Amino acid sequence: MPVPMVRLQRRLLLVIMAALLAAGLPSGCAGSRGGSPAWIEGVSRDYPSDQYLTGVGQAESQPAAAERAYAAVARIFKAEVSAQSRDWESFLLLEKRSGAQTERRLTLDQVTKVSTDKVLENVRILDGWFDQKSGRHYALAGMNRTQAGVALQERIAELDGMVEAELKESGQAQDKLARLRNIRRAVKSLVLREAYNADLRVIRQSGRGVEAVYRVADLTAEMERFVTANVTISVEVTGEQAEPVRRAVTEGLIREGLPVSSRRAGTTAGPDGAESAPKPVELLVKGTARLWKANVPDPQFRYIRWCSDFVIVETGTQLVVGAVSRSGREGHLTEGEAQAKAIRVMQQEVTSELAKSLAGYVYGDMDQPDAILPAACPREEGAAPASLSPIGPL
């Protein structure tokens, strides 16, 4: 059942519950005469802990109390998923570094939300009570452990099947990137599977889940080894400050876990370290960087404009698979300080965007654009920025 529909039904139940209580209809079992229900203290004969997982909420209104009761149950599961996340840290860190589009990247918050929303489909408002002395409303939310456990086991089995299928496709794929992308999809499915398994351990009184065939850390390590062995990235930069920019881009991409070669594209090192026979390079990051004085009428500050245009080329097919164009203006008290600042900002912005584009292409998170963005650098000083050619062979 889609999560938005579940939430709509939940709110409808809250409204009905509030109306019933306002009408004075009986709700739940109380403790002694006129006293509070036993479930407020965490004990209930109607909803024993061996059969139900419950949470209590209180507020100025019944709907708000019910929402807090739901939240009390949700916190139990979120805490367990967060505790288990240390086993997935290597992959979640890789996802964070890749900077892929948010909706396609897996983060701990997303994992927790997906699994918790699924579990909360089984939560209901079981009881409610109004304390006339304090004017506070109370609500008891809970789920039947057996029913929720069956639903989670079905989802875990489904994800296990997806992991097996994705790893099988990876083993059969001839294309290197196709193999890599299938491994990554398998790891993402496995992380979600383990999140559901953490929820299952909460629901079961035994605290046991369903043992997985694979481990997230093992598959993540395999994926990183595959990238290192089969993907090579070279960087070429022309223009002013070309070497500092090339060095900064190279170092930045390496920090992001991308295998960047220090050699020129199209060459490989011989036994003695000298460049020898040509060798295909999987991906080439090729670009230009420029700096020039900006004529800004400011008596105190001096300004430097900067621009950079990069394309990412798959050398085997000579297709441009990505592009990054950035420009800006930086000011400081002296021209030298302004230039140093401009170089620093240019290095940071370009490296960050190139890392995102490369990771997006390598891991299959970024659709290949129909055309390259307009160039940020003018062809001649004072001229308007030019537009690069459409995506295709260079």
Buried (B, 14 or more C-beta within 10 A) or exposed (E): EEEEEBBEEBEEBBEEBBEBBEEEEEBBBBEEEEEBBBBBEEEBEBBEEEEBBBBBBBBEBBBBBBBBBBBBBBEBBBEBBBEBBEBBEBBBEBBBBBBBEEEBBBEBEBBBBBBBBBBBBBBBBBBBBBEEEEEBBBBBBBBBBEEBBEBBBEBBEEBBEBBBBBBEBBEEBEEBBBBBBBBBBBBBBBBBBBBBBBBBBBBBEEEEBBEBEBEBBEBBEBBBEBBEEEBBBBBBBEBBBBEBBBBBBBBBBBEBBBBBBEEEBBBBEEEEEEEEEEBEBBBBBBBBBBBBEBEEEEEEBBBBBBBBBBBBBBBEEEBBBBBBBBBBBBBBEEBEBBBBBBBEBBBEBBBBBBBBBBBBBBBBBBEEBEEBEEBBBBEEEEEEBEEBEEBEEE
